[in-house]
Amino acid sequence: MADLGIARVNKEAADGVTLTRADLADVVHRRLGLSRAESASLVERVLHHMCHALSEGKNVKISGFGTFILRDKGQRVGRNPKTGVEVPIAPRRVMTFRASQIMRDRIAKG
């Protein structure tokens, strides 16, 4: 996977500030030479396709990054911790993220 320098977008990103769509578009603009509008559009289209696939019940895998996995959780009984009253929790679909081994190794190295 080519290193686009996304983790080093700006000094703030290294300080723990959230990486935004604008940051991603800026990297695309600087690295690929697309116009700022084209770069922003490209980032939006990728995110749109990911969201669309997830909303249709498909998992999304990005090699070298990780997999967004959908899980269906069944109905269960929960308990209010303050009162101890049992409450039914409705079935729902949740999304989880599983980082690839490459990503886990990078995170471990710091």
Rosetta blueprint (number, residue, H / E / L):
1 M L
2 A L
3 D L
4 L L
5 G L
6 I H
7 A H
8 R H
9 V L
10 N L
11 K H
12 E H
13 A H
14 A H
15 D L
16 G L
17 V L
18 T L
19 L L
20 T L
21 R H
22 A H
23 D H
24 L H
25 A H
26 D H
27 V H
28 V H
29 H H
30 R H
31 R H
32 L H
33 G L
34 L L
35 S L
36 R H
37 A H
38 E H
39 S H
40 A H
41 S H
42 L H
43 V H
44 E H
45 R H
46 V H
47 L H
48 H H
49 H H
50 M H
51 C H
52 H H
53 A H
54 L H
55 S H
56 E L
57 G L
58 K L
59 N L
60 V E
61 K E
62 I E
63 S L
64 G L
65 F L
66 G E
67 T E
68 F E
69 I E
70 L E
71 R E
72 D E
73 K E
74 G L
75 Q L
76 R E
77 V E
78 G E
79 R E
80 N L
81 P L
82 K L
83 T L
84 G L
85 V L
86 E E
87 V E
88 P E
89 I E
90 A L
91 P L
92 R E
93 R E
94 V E
95 M E
96 T E
97 F E
98 R E
99 A E
100 S L
101 Q H
102 I H
103 M H
104 R H
105 D H
106 R H
107 I H
108 A H
109 K H
110 G L
